[in-house]
Amino acid sequence: MKTYAGNFVLDPQGRRVPLQDAAGFAALRAAGQAAAACLDHIAPFIRPGVTTGDLDREVDGFLRARGAVPATLGYHGFPKSCCISPNHVVNHGIPSDRTRLMEGDIVNIDVTAIVDGWYGDTSRTYPVGAVAPAAAHLVRTTYDAMMAGVAQVAPGRHLGDVGNAIEQTGRTYGYSTVRDYVGHGIGRIFHDAPDVMHFGRPGKGMKLVPGMVFTIEPMLNQGGPGVRTLADGWTTITRDLSLSAQFEHMVGVTADGVEIFTLSPTGQHCPMPPPGGDIR
């Protein structure tokens, strides 16, 4: 793959994919850790009876106290400081004081922090109180699928390797992978090239080179992969109203592998432990 003057490569659509240097990685690390710390902070507030509006205000206050800006607020008209998506909401749920979480729900919280002009983007799906075994299994498998994709990131690998690992992890348990939404390049721009599919064929797709930075953010459904967007223009739900879960990490391709910029600072990587084990 050719590297061009100005430190970028081209994706299959001919779009520039920036290659970040050490300074860029340091800035992305700071932004990613702000977002990840916010998800750590919000975890104790996720309990039966809380509204998604309450959680949004907690996210906004935490980010601003750290000198960060919530990237979603005002983004293409989005009205809140994070996306909160419970149960059959796949993504882009708008926080509201009318939406109250209940015992047994699962809920994804997607936070993007802007720190000194750089974006840090991450999400986790949390249980609300005690959840049914089937819901817990979906949540844990979605996390494992994301990490299977992350494990494929290294120079010389392909985005198809990432997507295939994710899809196969979900398919093992009969879950479908949402194809309508993808991961994305990120840096000084919120959504940039390349597109990161959560399905694919090994050895296909864009070749990975050091300096590339992008998100891996699979959504797995208990039912079919179909989704539809509600009249608010943002909230996307499963067509069959089956449960959906999502996790997201922001990663950078290094000289010999991958750096995850959005690891939990306190080890809260997945709110759902593996069967018979501790949270990893």
C-alpha positions as CSV (number, residue, x, y, z in Angstrom):
1,M,0.0,0.0,0.0
2,K,1.3,3.4,-1.0
3,T,1.9,6.0,1.7
4,Y,1.5,9.5,0.4
5,A,3.2,12.8,1.3
6,G,1.3,14.2,4.2
7,N,1.2,10.9,6.0
8,F,-2.0,9.2,4.8
9,V,-3.1,6.2,2.8
10,L,-6.2,5.9,0.6
11,D,-9.1,3.6,1.4
12,P,-10.8,1.5,-1.3
13,Q,-13.1,4.5,-2.1
14,G,-10.1,6.8,-2.6
15,R,-10.6,8.7,0.7
16,R,-7.7,9.8,2.8
17,V,-7.0,7.8,5.9
18,P,-4.7,9.8,8.2
19,L,-1.7,8.0,9.8
20,Q,-1.1,9.3,13.3
21,D,2.4,9.8,14.7
22,A,3.5,9.4,18.4
23,A,2.0,12.8,19.3
24,G,-1.3,11.9,17.7
25,F,-1.4,8.6,19.6
26,A,-0.7,10.5,22.8
27,A,-3.6,12.9,22.1
28,L,-5.9,10.1,21.2
29,R,-4.9,8.2,24.4
30,A,-5.9,11.2,26.5
31,A,-9.2,11.6,24.7
32,G,-9.9,7.9,24.8
33,Q,-9.2,7.7,28.5
34,A,-11.5,10.6,29.3
35,A,-14.4,8.8,27.6
36,A,-13.5,5.4,29.2
37,A,-13.2,7.1,32.6
38,C,-16.7,8.5,32.1
39,L,-18.1,5.0,31.5
40,D,-16.4,3.9,34.7
41,H,-18.0,6.8,36.5
42,I,-21.5,6.3,35.2
43,A,-21.7,2.5,36.1
44,P,-22.9,3.0,39.7
45,F,-25.7,5.3,38.5
46,I,-27.2,2.6,36.2
47,R,-29.9,1.1,38.4
48,P,-33.7,0.5,38.3
49,G,-35.7,3.8,38.4
50,V,-33.0,6.1,36.9
51,T,-34.0,8.0,33.7
52,T,-31.7,8.1,30.7
53,G,-31.9,11.9,31.1
54,D,-30.4,11.6,34.5
55,L,-27.5,9.5,33.1
56,D,-27.0,12.0,30.3
57,R,-26.6,14.9,32.7
58,E,-24.1,12.8,34.8
59,V,-22.1,12.1,31.6
60,D,-22.1,15.8,30.7
61,G,-21.0,17.0,34.1
62,F,-18.2,14.4,34.4
63,L,-16.7,15.3,31.0
64,R,-16.9,19.0,31.5
65,A,-15.3,18.7,35.0
66,R,-12.3,17.0,33.2
67,G,-12.0,19.8,30.6
68,A,-13.6,17.6,27.9
69,V,-16.5,18.4,25.6
70,P,-19.3,15.9,24.8
71,A,-19.0,15.4,21.1
72,T,-22.5,14.3,20.4
73,L,-24.2,17.5,21.8
74,G,-25.3,19.4,18.7
75,Y,-23.6,17.0,16.3
76,H,-25.9,17.2,13.2
77,G,-28.5,18.4,15.6
78,F,-28.3,15.6,18.2
79,P,-29.7,17.1,21.4
80,K,-27.8,15.3,24.1
81,S,-24.3,14.6,25.5
82,C,-24.3,10.9,24.9
83,C,-26.3,8.1,23.2
84,I,-28.2,5.8,25.5
85,S,-29.9,2.7,23.9
86,P,-31.9,0.3,26.0
87,N,-33.0,-3.2,25.1
88,H,-34.2,-3.3,21.5
89,V,-32.7,0.1,20.7
90,V,-29.6,-0.7,18.6
91,N,-27.9,2.7,18.7
92,H,-28.3,6.5,18.8
93,G,-30.9,6.5,21.5
94,I,-31.8,10.0,22.7
95,P,-31.7,10.4,26.5
96,S,-34.9,11.5,28.0
97,D,-36.5,12.2,31.4
98,R,-39.4,10.0,30.1
99,T,-37.3,6.9,29.6
100,R,-36.9,5.2,32.9
101,L,-34.7,2.0,33.2
102,M,-36.3,-1.0,34.8
103,E,-35.0,-4.1,36.5
104,G,-33.8,-6.6,33.9
105,D,-33.1,-4.1,31.2
106,I,-29.8,-3.9,29.3
107,V,-28.6,-0.5,28.2
108,N,-25.8,0.7,26.0
109,I,-24.1,4.0,26.8
110,D,-22.0,5.6,24.0
111,V,-19.7,8.4,25.0
112,T,-17.4,10.5,22.9
113,A,-15.1,13.1,24.5
114,I,-13.3,15.9,22.7
115,V,-10.0,16.7,24.4
116,D,-7.8,19.5,22.9
117,G,-9.5,18.9,19.5
118,W,-9.1,15.1,19.5
119,Y,-11.9,12.6,19.8
120,G,-12.2,9.6,22.1
121,D,-15.1,7.3,21.4
122,T,-16.3,4.2,23.3
123,S,-19.4,2.4,24.5
124,R,-20.4,-0.4,26.9
125,T,-23.7,-2.3,27.4
126,Y,-24.7,-2.6,31.1
127,P,-27.2,-4.7,33.0
128,V,-29.8,-2.9,35.0
129,G,-30.1,-4.9,38.2
130,A,-30.5,-8.6,37.7
131,V,-31.0,-9.6,34.1
132,A,-32.2,-12.8,32.4
133,P,-29.5,-15.3,31.5
134,A,-30.2,-14.9,27.8
135,A,-29.7,-11.1,28.0
136,A,-26.5,-11.6,30.0
137,H,-25.2,-14.0,27.4
138,L,-25.9,-11.5,24.6
139,V,-24.0,-8.8,26.4
140,R,-21.0,-10.9,27.2
141,T,-20.8,-12.3,23.6
142,T,-21.0,-8.9,22.1
143,Y,-18.0,-7.8,24.2
144,D,-16.1,-11.0,23.3
145,A,-16.9,-10.4,19.6
146,M,-15.5,-6.8,19.8
147,M,-12.3,-8.2,21.5
148,A,-12.0,-10.9,18.8
149,G,-12.0,-8.1,16.2
150,V,-9.5,-6.1,18.2
151,A,-7.2,-9.2,18.3
152,Q,-7.0,-9.2,14.5
153,V,-5.6,-5.6,14.4
154,A,-1.9,-5.6,13.3
155,P,0.2,-4.4,10.4
156,G,-0.4,-6.5,7.3
157,R,-3.8,-7.7,8.5
158,H,-7.0,-6.6,6.7
159,L,-10.2,-5.0,7.9
160,G,-11.9,-8.2,6.6
161,D,-10.0,-10.2,9.3
162,V,-11.5,-7.9,11.9
163,G,-15.1,-8.1,10.6
164,N,-14.9,-11.9,10.1
165,A,-13.7,-12.5,13.7
166,I,-16.6,-10.4,15.0
167,E,-19.3,-12.1,12.9
168,Q,-18.1,-15.6,13.6
169,T,-18.1,-15.0,17.3
170,G,-21.7,-13.9,17.2
171,R,-22.8,-16.6,14.8
172,T,-21.5,-19.3,17.1
173,Y,-24.4,-18.5,19.4
174,G,-27.0,-17.7,16.8
175,Y,-26.7,-13.9,17.0
176,S,-26.9,-11.7,14.0
177,T,-24.6,-8.8,13.2
178,V,-26.0,-5.5,12.3
179,R,-24.7,-4.4,8.9
180,D,-26.3,-1.0,8.6
181,Y,-23.8,0.6,11.0
182,V,-20.0,0.4,10.9
183,G,-16.9,1.5,12.8
184,H,-15.0,4.5,11.5
185,G,-11.8,6.3,11.4
186,I,-11.3,8.9,14.1
187,G,-8.8,11.5,15.2
188,R,-9.3,15.2,14.8
189,I,-12.5,14.3,12.9
190,F,-15.3,12.4,14.7
191,H,-16.3,10.2,11.7
192,D,-13.6,9.7,9.2
193,A,-12.3,7.0,6.7
194,P,-12.1,4.0,6.7
195,D,-15.4,2.2,7.3
196,V,-14.9,-0.7,9.6
197,M,-17.4,-3.5,8.8
198,H,-18.3,-5.9,11.5
199,F,-18.5,-8.8,9.0
200,G,-16.2,-9.8,6.2
201,R,-13.8,-12.3,4.7
202,P,-10.3,-13.0,6.0
203,G,-7.6,-11.4,3.9
204,K,-10.1,-9.0,2.2
205,G,-10.7,-5.3,2.7
206,M,-8.2,-2.5,3.5
207,K,-4.8,-3.5,4.6
208,L,-3.8,-2.2,8.0
209,V,-0.6,-0.1,8.4
210,P,0.9,1.6,11.5
211,G,-0.7,4.9,12.4
212,M,-4.3,4.0,11.3
213,V,-6.8,4.8,14.0
214,F,-10.5,3.6,14.0
215,T,-13.3,2.3,16.1
216,I,-14.5,-1.3,16.4
217,E,-18.1,-1.2,17.6
218,P,-20.2,-4.3,16.8
219,M,-23.9,-4.5,17.4
220,L,-25.3,-8.1,17.9
221,N,-29.0,-8.9,17.9
222,Q,-30.8,-11.9,19.4
223,G,-33.0,-12.0,16.4
224,G,-32.5,-10.9,12.8
225,P,-30.1,-8.2,11.7
226,G,-32.7,-5.8,10.4
227,V,-33.1,-2.4,11.9
228,R,-35.2,0.7,11.4
229,T,-34.9,4.3,12.4
230,L,-37.7,6.0,14.4
231,A,-39.4,9.3,13.5
232,D,-36.9,11.3,15.6
233,G,-34.3,10.6,12.9
234,W,-31.8,9.1,15.4
235,T,-33.1,6.2,17.4
236,T,-32.5,2.9,15.6
237,I,-34.3,-0.3,16.8
238,T,-34.4,-3.9,15.8
239,R,-37.1,-4.6,13.3
240,D,-38.3,-7.7,15.2
241,L,-37.9,-5.9,18.6
242,S,-35.3,-8.4,19.8
243,L,-32.6,-7.4,22.2
244,S,-29.5,-5.8,20.9
245,A,-26.1,-5.1,22.5
246,Q,-23.0,-3.1,21.5
247,F,-19.5,-2.5,22.7
248,E,-17.0,-0.1,21.2
249,H,-13.2,0.5,21.5
250,M,-11.1,3.0,19.7
251,V,-7.8,1.4,18.5
252,G,-4.6,2.4,16.8
253,V,-2.4,0.2,14.6
254,T,1.1,0.1,16.0
255,A,4.4,-1.1,14.5
256,D,3.8,-4.6,16.0
257,G,0.1,-4.8,16.9
258,V,-2.6,-2.7,18.4
259,E,-3.1,-0.1,21.1
260,I,-6.6,0.2,22.7
261,F,-7.1,3.8,23.6
262,T,-10.4,3.3,25.5
263,L,-9.5,0.6,28.0
264,S,-11.2,1.1,31.4
265,P,-8.8,2.9,33.7
266,T,-10.2,0.9,36.6
267,G,-10.6,-2.5,34.9
268,Q,-14.3,-2.3,34.3
269,H,-13.9,-3.6,30.8
270,C,-17.1,-5.6,30.5
271,P,-20.0,-5.2,33.0
272,M,-20.9,-8.9,32.4
273,P,-18.4,-11.5,33.7
274,P,-17.8,-14.6,31.6
275,P,-19.7,-17.7,32.8
276,G,-18.1,-19.1,36.0
277,G,-15.4,-16.4,36.0
278,D,-14.6,-12.8,36.9
279,I,-14.9,-9.7,34.8
280,R,-11.9,-9.5,32.4
